[in-house]
Amino acid sequence: MYKKILVFIIILVASLSIFLKFISHNEKDFIYVVPKIKYIEVLDRNIGEYSILSPDGEKMNFEMRNFLNGKIFFNVPNGEYILEINYDNQEKYVSFIKDDNWKKIIITLQGDTFSKKQKIALNLITLTLIILNIFIYIKTNKEIKKDKILNSAFFILILKILFSFRGNFQTDFIKFLEFFISAALGFLIIFYILNNRMNKKYKKIKYLVYVLTALSFVYYTLIAINLLSPQIYTYILSTHEILLTFLRKMYQFINLRRIILLVIMLNLLINKRFTVSPYKFYYFSVIFLYLFMEFFYIAFPKFINLYSFIKLIEYMCIYWGLVFVSLKIYTPNISRVVRYLLGFTIAYITLFYFKTLLEPGIILITIFILDFYTMTFEKILFVKTEILEKSYTKLCLVQNRSEFEEELEKELKKNLKVKSVLVKIFIDEKEILEYLTSLDLCENNLFIKKENIRKENYSTGIRLAFNGNPYVGAIFIEEYEYEMDIENIKYLIGISEKVAGIANNIKLNSIYKELSFDD
């Protein structure tokens, strides 16, 4: 079904392009000024101010309109002229001769300047972003490949990142290809969310999004066609100016990324995610970051060269967010890679802002150091859950007291580096005092001190506490000459917390059996 729709759209757009090209070939007497600045997208606005002067410097009052990231001057007869350009507080004058129906003038503007080392650093960061994205894909490709849309979107995303490399190339074909890739990625994500994440009951909301998406599609289609020929734009402007004005005004408020944000927010409201108190702050934080990136051009109007990169980061965040949420494949290893992605992104923006390698270098070094010590502390302080789960699973099948004590002792001896282990489930206070000198305890500490243990060979112990009962049972440990290491202590705490519920059930069963026997 979707393939048929796609084929129909391609045929329709191609036919429309040929038709518009044919009927607009008579459009003439205009000048199309194209600013050529590295890292500028075709839809970026207000790139410089332009005027056409006569050869003797007199300003000519030709009608001027915005067109993509440039300007079009209408009703310009053939002759000699001077183009006055004002960009970044610098003036530039270019002489030209119009001797045909229309003329395209490409103006090379400086934009942000970078040294050779800084350009290499920017491209290395871009390459690193590609590698990190591919790394996440490799780690999750078994799941992603099952979803054709997400799998296709990944390769489109990588293509978009490739356009982030800084170089001296900027042809019309590359501009058109980059525009097409960005639009394709945006539409693909919108349709994925509507079909896979949005509740089917809310048809009116889906229809609203479809209408907004359709209007965006018309605008993007017209832009794509206009990229092929400015004559088409001048024809549409003269015959359907109201439509063009409406679509252009709409784009100022609604674009593909904002439609995606709207769909995500509506989906969160439908699923009542905002009503879950612990997560409200986190959801609002993510949405705030998204809005900040979307309206970055308002906060930092001078950094127009960064807009394209910010849009790329928006799409990258949206894509991986969808993958992690939809396929439920977010793991600690992927979390580390995501931290690096954010770190290199901040480094890239910092290099743009400060124009030095020091600040982004400090950011990256700080991230590497923090990540190293985070990983170090995790290795030291967190127990491997699979070992605990295996021990816990074995004990879940145990039904009586003696078998539980015996099986838990076996597991402890297998996983702890200690001389001996004793496990006891206490039925009453009398039994507790056979092993402990007193019932005094610290509620926040499960460990039993050596001086509180009656049997002298045991150097430490840990309580099995459950549901307000501080002494369901206890584990007593005889250590070697040296104390247990952190890994052993982690395992001991973990297993005592997991099996306390099982021990409590066995204790209650034992008490019931004794009572029924007495009867």
HELIX and SHEET records of a PDB file:
HELIX    1   1 TYR A    2  ILE A   23  1                                  22    
HELIX    2   2 LYS A  116  ILE A  144  1                                  29    
HELIX    3   3 LYS A  148  LEU A  162  1                                  15    
HELIX    4   4 ASP A  172  ASN A  196  1                                  25    
HELIX    5   5 LYS A  203  LEU A  228  1                                  26    
HELIX    6   6 PRO A  230  THR A  239  1                                  10    
HELIX    7   7 GLU A  241  PHE A  253  1                                  13    
HELIX    8   8 LEU A  256  ILE A  270  1                                  15    
HELIX    9   9 SER A  277  GLU A  294  1                                  18    
HELIX   10  10 PHE A  296  ALA A  299  1                                   4    
HELIX   11  11 ILE A  304  LEU A  306  5                                   3    
HELIX   12  12 TYR A  307  LEU A  327  1                                  21    
HELIX   13  13 PRO A  332  PHE A  354  1                                  23    
HELIX   14  14 LEU A  358  LEU A  381  1                                  24    
HELIX   15  15 THR A  385  CYS A  396  1                                  12    
HELIX   16  16 ARG A  401  ASN A  415  1                                  15    
HELIX   17  17 GLU A  429  TYR A  435  1                                   7    
HELIX   18  18 LYS A  450  ASN A  452  5                                   3    
HELIX   19  19 ILE A  486  ASP A  518  1                                  33    
SHEET    1   A 4 MET A  64  PHE A  67  0                                        
SHEET    2   A 4 GLY A  70  PHE A  74 -1                                        
SHEET    3   A 4 PHE A  30  LYS A  36 -1                                        
SHEET    4   A 4 TRP A 102  THR A 108  1                                        
SHEET    1   B 4 LYS A  59  MET A  60  0                                        
SHEET    2   B 4 GLU A  49  LEU A  53 -1                                        
SHEET    3   B 4 GLY A  79  TYR A  87 -1                                        
SHEET    4   B 4 GLN A  90  LYS A  98 -1                                        
SHEET    1   C 4 SER A 420  ILE A 425  0                                        
SHEET    2   C 4 ASN A 469  GLU A 478 -1                                        
SHEET    3   C 4 THR A 460  PHE A 466 -1                                        
SHEET    4   C 4 PHE A 447  ILE A 448 -1                                        
END                                                                             
